[in-house]
Amino acid sequence: MTRSAEWLLDGQRALRDRFNDVAGAMRRNDKTALDVALDDFERHLRRWTEAEERALIPAVTRAAIPGRDPRRELRLEYVQLRELTNFIARGRADKAQPSELIGYLENLDRRLAAHERENRSVYYPVAANSLTEDEWAILEAARPSL
C-alpha cells in the first residue's frame, strides 16, 4: 500500500462511484438496483466515515490547521452524509418511489461533493503527513475499493 493523499482519494473516488450507482438507479427508476446500490453505498459510507473519525480527525487535529476546527467540521459533515443516506434508505424501506426521494439525493450529492473538495484540498494532504501506523491501518481496513 502506498500511503499518500492519493491513496485516500482513491477511497473517496470508490465511495463516489457507489453513490453514482445509487443516483443512476434512482434516475432510471430501477427500484431493485436502487435498493442494492443504496445498501452498498450506505455500508461503505458508514464504515469509511467511522474509520475517518477514528484516524483522520486525530491526524489533522494534531497538524493544527490554522483557522480550521477539523473535529467539528468533519464530524458535522459525516453526520449530515450518514443522516441523508439513512433518510433515503428509510424512504425506500417505507416503499417511497424513487422520484419522491430525488431531492434528498441531490442534497446528498451536493454535501458529498463539498466534503470531497475539503478532503482533496485540505484534509487529505495534511493527514497523509501526520497519520500514525495505527491510523493508516484503521483506514486501510475500511477503505472502499474501486
C-alpha positions as MATLAB code, in Angstrom:
seq = 'MTRSAEWLLDGQRALRDRFNDVAGAMRRNDKTALDVALDDFERHLRRWTEAEERALIPAVTRAAIPGRDPRRELRLEYVQLRELTNFIARGRADKAQPSELIGYLENLDRRLAAHERENRSVYYPVAANSLTEDEWAILEAARPSL';
ca = [
       0.000    0.000    0.000;
       1.292    3.441   -0.908;
       0.403    5.732    1.942;
      -0.418    9.071    0.420;
      -3.132   11.623   -0.130;
      -3.743    9.918   -3.479;
      -4.425    6.614   -1.713;
      -7.001    8.372    0.466;
      -8.517    9.992   -2.624;
      -8.849    6.575   -4.278;
     -11.043    5.520   -1.354;
     -13.084    8.678   -1.762;
     -13.447    8.014   -5.515;
     -14.642    4.461   -4.814;
     -17.290    5.857   -2.474;
     -18.327    8.373   -5.150;
     -18.647    5.519   -7.679;
     -21.036    3.775   -5.288;
     -23.036    6.975   -4.874;
     -23.212    7.314   -8.668;
     -24.662    3.791   -8.813;
     -27.404    4.934   -6.417;
     -28.076    8.089   -8.426;
     -28.196    6.224  -11.727;
     -30.621    3.614  -10.406;
     -32.827    6.324   -8.917;
     -32.910    8.329  -12.134;
     -33.784    5.173  -14.111;
     -36.479    4.384  -11.530;
     -34.911    0.916  -11.155;
     -36.107    0.030   -7.667;
     -34.198   -3.242   -7.353;
     -30.894   -1.739   -8.489;
     -31.540    1.285   -6.265;
     -32.075   -0.837   -3.171;
     -28.932   -2.890   -3.821;
     -26.794    0.171   -4.627;
     -28.160    2.140   -1.684;
     -27.379   -0.669    0.756;
     -23.853   -0.963   -0.664;
     -23.253    2.806   -0.536;
     -24.637    3.143    2.986;
     -22.455    0.320    4.346;
     -19.298    1.700    2.737;
     -20.086    5.299    3.729;
     -20.652    4.309    7.352;
     -17.534    2.151    7.537;
     -15.303    4.776    5.856;
     -16.585    7.775    7.815;
     -16.345    5.887   11.115;
     -12.737    4.989   10.261;
     -12.020    8.601    9.328;
     -13.446    9.715   12.673;
     -11.054    7.334   14.448;
      -7.990    8.046   12.308;
      -8.244   11.100   10.042;
      -9.673   13.523   12.601;
      -6.918   12.883   15.178;
      -4.240   13.223   12.479;
      -5.489   16.539   11.124;
      -6.185   17.818   14.642;
      -2.545   17.147   15.565;
      -1.468   19.083   12.472;
      -3.319   22.169   13.787;
      -4.532   23.714   10.531;
      -4.820   27.485   11.123;
      -8.413   28.709   11.144;
      -9.876   25.209   10.986;
     -11.652   23.033   13.548;
     -11.395   19.625   11.851;
     -13.090   17.737   14.667;
     -16.211   19.917   14.462;
     -16.174   20.377   10.685;
     -15.624   16.746    9.728;
     -17.966   15.278   12.327;
     -20.726   17.604   11.128;
     -20.118   16.525    7.534;
     -20.139   12.833    8.499;
     -23.397   13.199   10.407;
     -25.028   15.051    7.508;
     -23.887   12.484    4.935;
     -24.964    9.499    7.039;
     -28.311   11.030    8.019;
     -29.246   11.955    4.449;
     -28.275    8.479    3.273;
     -30.227    6.907    6.116;
     -33.256    9.070    5.305;
     -33.215    7.898    1.684;
     -32.828    4.265    2.816;
     -35.741    4.613    5.256;
     -37.820    6.132    2.484;
     -37.135    3.119    0.286;
     -37.882    0.748    3.175;
     -41.235    2.531    3.530;
     -41.805    1.960   -0.214;
     -41.301    5.576   -1.290;
     -40.972    5.875   -5.038;
     -37.509    6.860   -6.280;
     -38.986   10.044   -7.760;
     -40.127   11.069   -4.261;
     -36.537   10.877   -2.989;
     -34.692   12.665   -5.809;
     -34.486   15.985   -3.919;
     -32.793   14.242   -0.993;
     -30.403   12.515   -3.374;
     -29.495   15.867   -4.949;
     -28.876   17.337   -1.488;
     -26.691   14.332   -0.615;
     -24.790   14.800   -3.883;
     -24.060   18.456   -3.040;
     -22.946   17.641    0.501;
     -20.793   14.739   -0.688;
     -19.172   16.959   -3.350;
     -18.393   19.647   -0.742;
     -16.923   17.012    1.577;
     -14.813   15.618   -1.272;
     -13.477   19.107   -2.111;
     -12.462   19.759    1.502;
     -10.770   16.374    1.770;
      -8.938   16.840   -1.523;
      -7.762   20.405   -0.882;
      -7.273   20.474    2.905;
      -7.632   17.343    4.974;
      -6.088   14.515    2.946;
      -2.841   16.350    2.101;
      -2.360   17.251    5.770;
      -3.367   13.816    7.043;
      -1.053   11.948    4.666;
       1.891   13.525    6.504;
       0.615   13.039   10.040;
      -1.219    9.696   10.198;
       0.380    7.129   12.516;
       0.858    3.473   11.568;
      -2.199    2.532   13.615;
      -4.293    5.244   11.940;
      -3.222    4.112    8.464;
      -4.226    0.558    9.460;
      -7.691    1.727   10.554;
      -8.205    3.473    7.221;
      -6.825    0.570    5.240;
      -9.307   -1.829    6.855;
     -12.269    0.418    5.997;
     -11.292    1.963    2.648;
     -13.771    1.372   -0.168;
     -12.106   -0.189   -3.190;
     -12.509    0.852   -6.810;
];
